[in-house]
Amino acid sequence: MKLALVLLTLLALTNIAQKPVPMKAVERSRNAADVLVSAMAQPEARIPKALLSKAMAVAVITDVKTVGLLINGVGQGYGVVTRRLPNGKWSHAGYIHMAAMQVGHPQLHVRSFNVILLFMNDKSADRFLEKAGFMFDREKAPVAGPIGEIKTEEKEVVPVADVFSYVFDDGRLQSVDLKNRLKNVGINFDNNLNKATYGVTLDEVLSDTDGKKISRSPSEVAVFPDTVSRFFVLEN
C-alpha cells in the first residue's frame, strides 16, 4: 500500500514536470517584474534603500481593477510574491489574488493601478505560509511607504511598520495608505496556479530553501524573484 502511494506521488510529480509552464504564470511574473523596474527607475522617487534591505517579502499585484457600484466600488487584481529565505536568497514567485471593497464616490468607468507591498518582518511575511488567505484589519492594514532616500546619517528616523504599501500608477510611484483607499483588503492564494507551475501550494513555494519541496523550477517565471534580488539587497 505504501509503495503504491509512493509510486502515485512520483507519477504525479513527473506529470507536472513534463507539462508546459502555464502562460498565466509567466505573464504575471513578467508583468510584476516590469512594474517593479519602472517603479525603481527614478533614484529620487523610488523605494528607499533603508526599506529595500530589510523587507522580508515583496508582493506586486498588477492591474488592480476598480469598478464603481453605487456608493462603494470593488477592486481586485492578481499578482506574485517572493519571500526572503534564511540563506538570504529570494524564493520562487508564488501566485496570489488581492480583493477589496473600495470606499469612494460612484464611478462611471473601470480603471486599474498596480500595488506594491513590502512585508517588513517575519511576523507579517509568515502570513503567506498559512494554508488559506488572510485579511488586513484596519489596525494592521498596510501603511503608506516613504519615497526617496532616507538620510539615516542625519539621524532621521526610519519608518517602522509591518507592511508598507505603494501604488504605481500613471508612470510614477505613489505613497498610498491602502487602508484609506480600500477597505476589507484580503489576499488569497492562487494555489491552482501554484500547483500547476510548481506542483505545490504557496506555503511550500515560499519556504523551499533547498529546492526539495517543489517538483520543478521553471526558468520562465524566475524573472520576478530575479528582479527583486536586484533591488532588495541586504546591507553588509
C-alpha distance (Angstrom), angle and dihedral (degrees) to the residues before:
residue distance angle dihedral
M1 . . .
K2 3.81 . .
L3 3.80 91.0 .
A4 3.80 91.0 51.9
L5 3.81 90.6 50.9
V6 3.79 91.2 50.6
L7 3.80 91.3 49.1
L8 3.81 91.9 49.7
T9 3.80 90.7 49.9
L10 3.80 92.0 50.0
L11 3.79 90.3 48.0
A12 3.81 91.6 51.6
L13 3.81 91.8 49.6
T14 3.79 91.1 47.9
N15 3.80 91.3 51.6
I16 3.81 91.0 51.5
A17 3.79 91.8 48.1
Q18 3.79 91.0 52.3
K19 3.80 96.7 47.6
P20 3.82 118.4 92.3
V21 3.78 116.6 -100.9
P22 3.84 108.9 -96.7
M23 3.80 109.5 -100.8
K24 3.80 87.7 -140.3
A25 3.81 89.4 63.2
V26 3.80 92.7 47.9
E27 3.80 92.7 49.3
R28 3.80 94.3 48.0
S29 3.80 91.9 50.1
R30 3.79 92.2 48.1
N31 3.79 93.9 45.7
A32 3.80 92.6 49.2
A33 3.81 91.2 48.2
D34 3.81 90.8 49.8
V35 3.81 91.3 51.6
L36 3.79 91.8 50.2
V37 3.81 93.2 48.6
S38 3.81 91.1 49.4
A39 3.81 92.0 46.5
M40 3.81 90.8 53.2
A41 3.81 96.0 43.8
Q42 3.82 97.0 99.9
P43 3.84 113.3 58.6
E44 3.80 93.5 -156.7
A45 3.82 93.8 49.3
R46 3.78 106.7 39.7
I47 3.80 139.9 90.7
P48 3.83 108.1 -62.0
K49 3.80 121.6 -112.0
A50 3.80 89.8 -121.9
L51 3.82 88.1 69.9
L52 3.79 97.5 34.5
S53 3.79 91.2 60.8
K54 3.80 94.7 48.7
A55 3.82 104.9 40.6
M56 3.81 113.4 116.1
A57 3.82 96.7 -168.2
V58 3.80 134.4 16.1
A59 3.79 124.6 -158.1
V60 3.79 127.0 -175.4
I61 3.79 118.9 -169.8
T62 3.78 110.4 -168.6
D63 3.76 130.7 -156.8
V64 3.81 96.6 9.5
K65 3.78 102.3 -170.1
T66 3.79 121.7 -150.8
V67 3.76 119.2 -162.1
G68 3.79 122.0 -170.1
L69 3.80 116.1 -125.0
L70 3.81 113.4 177.3
I71 3.84 105.2 -65.4
N72 3.80 99.3 -16.6
G73 3.77 126.7 50.2
V74 3.77 126.6 -152.7
G75 3.78 122.4 -134.5
Q76 3.77 133.1 -167.8
G77 3.78 141.2 161.6
Y78 3.78 143.3 165.5
G79 3.76 127.4 -122.8
V80 3.76 150.7 141.4
V81 3.79 138.1 -96.3
T82 3.79 134.2 -161.6
R83 3.82 127.7 -167.3
R84 3.79 128.3 -146.2
L85 3.81 105.5 -118.5
P86 3.83 125.2 -142.9
N87 3.82 89.6 -102.4
G88 3.81 90.3 59.1
K89 3.80 95.4 -108.1
W90 3.79 124.6 116.8
S91 3.79 122.4 -110.0
H92 3.77 126.4 -121.5
A93 3.80 116.4 -78.9
G94 3.79 112.0 -84.3
Y95 3.80 121.3 -159.2
I96 3.80 123.7 -122.6
H97 3.80 142.5 168.6
M98 3.81 125.2 -141.1
A99 3.79 123.3 -158.9
A100 3.78 131.7 176.3
M101 3.77 145.1 165.9
Q102 3.79 108.7 -119.8
V103 3.78 123.7 -146.9
G104 3.78 116.0 -145.2
H105 3.75 148.2 94.5
P106 3.80 120.2 -51.4
Q107 3.79 111.4 -76.0
L108 3.77 125.6 -146.7
H109 3.80 96.4 -161.9
V110 3.75 144.7 37.2
R111 3.80 117.6 -109.1
S112 3.76 134.3 171.1
F113 3.81 141.3 -151.4
N114 3.80 138.9 173.1
V115 3.80 126.8 -108.6
I116 3.82 126.6 -151.9
L117 3.81 117.8 -166.0
L118 3.80 125.6 -170.0
F119 3.80 116.6 -161.4
M120 3.78 103.6 -156.4
N121 3.80 104.3 -166.9
D122 3.79 141.8 26.0
K123 3.80 91.8 -101.5
S124 3.79 92.8 62.0
A125 3.82 95.8 36.2
D126 3.80 91.6 50.4
R127 3.79 89.6 67.7
F128 3.79 86.9 79.4
L129 3.80 88.9 60.4
E130 3.79 92.2 64.1
K131 3.78 119.6 104.9
A132 3.78 93.9 -117.8
G133 3.78 136.8 28.5
F134 3.79 126.9 -82.8
M135 3.79 141.4 -136.7
F136 3.79 128.6 -132.5
D137 3.79 109.8 -132.5
R138 3.79 115.8 -152.9
E139 3.80 94.8 -101.1
K140 3.82 93.0 52.6
A141 3.78 99.1 33.3
P142 3.82 118.5 128.3
V143 3.79 113.9 -83.3
A144 3.79 128.0 -146.3
G145 3.78 111.3 -80.5
P146 3.80 123.2 -137.6
I147 3.80 120.8 -103.0
G148 3.80 123.8 -146.4
E149 3.77 128.2 25.0
I150 3.80 119.2 -46.9
K151 3.81 110.2 -133.3
T152 3.79 97.9 -133.8
E153 3.81 91.1 166.9
E154 3.79 87.2 68.0
K155 3.81 88.6 53.6
E156 3.78 93.9 -111.0
V157 3.79 110.9 163.3
V158 3.79 116.7 -103.4
P159 3.84 107.0 -132.7
V160 3.79 115.3 -108.4
A161 3.81 123.6 -149.0
D162 3.79 138.2 132.6
V163 3.81 92.5 -123.0
F164 3.81 130.2 15.9
S165 3.79 121.3 -160.2
Y166 3.78 134.4 -154.6
V167 3.78 135.3 175.7
F168 3.79 121.6 -146.2
D169 3.78 107.0 -157.3
D170 3.79 136.1 148.1
G171 3.79 90.8 10.1
R172 3.79 97.6 -57.2
L173 3.77 139.7 91.9
Q174 3.80 113.7 -115.7
S175 3.77 130.3 -165.9
V176 3.80 102.1 -129.0
D177 3.79 129.1 174.4
L178 3.79 101.1 -141.8
K179 3.78 94.0 -159.5
N180 3.81 88.2 64.8
R181 3.80 95.3 45.5
L182 3.80 98.3 37.7
K183 3.77 137.1 25.7
N184 3.79 131.2 -159.8
V185 3.80 90.8 25.0
G186 3.79 112.9 -176.2
I187 3.79 136.8 173.6
N188 3.79 121.2 -147.4
F189 3.78 125.9 -170.5
D190 3.80 116.4 -116.8
N191 3.79 91.9 -144.2
N192 3.79 94.1 161.2
L193 3.80 87.1 65.6
N194 3.80 93.3 39.1
K195 3.80 90.6 54.1
A196 3.79 93.0 45.2
T197 3.80 90.2 51.2
Y198 3.81 102.8 38.3
G199 3.79 107.3 6.8
V200 3.83 92.7 -116.2
T201 3.80 141.5 75.0
L202 3.81 127.4 -95.2
D203 3.81 96.6 -93.6
E204 3.80 90.5 57.8
V205 3.81 93.2 44.5
L206 3.80 91.2 54.7
S207 3.80 95.9 44.2
D208 3.80 99.3 44.1
T209 3.80 98.2 119.7
D210 3.79 97.9 159.8
G211 3.81 101.0 31.4
K212 3.79 94.4 -112.9
K213 3.81 99.7 111.6
I214 3.78 99.9 61.4
S215 3.79 125.0 64.4
R216 3.82 95.5 -139.0
S217 3.81 141.5 5.2
P218 3.81 107.4 -141.2
S219 3.79 111.9 -153.3
E220 3.81 89.1 -154.1
V221 3.81 92.0 73.1
A222 3.82 97.9 38.9
V223 3.81 92.3 91.4
F224 3.82 93.0 89.6
P225 3.83 100.1 53.2
D226 3.81 88.5 38.6
T227 3.80 89.4 55.7
V228 3.80 92.3 46.3
S229 3.81 90.2 51.4
R230 3.82 89.6 55.8
F231 3.78 93.3 59.4
F232 3.81 107.3 22.4
V233 3.79 98.8 65.4
L234 3.79 124.3 161.9
E235 3.79 115.7 -116.8
N236 3.80 115.4 -112.4
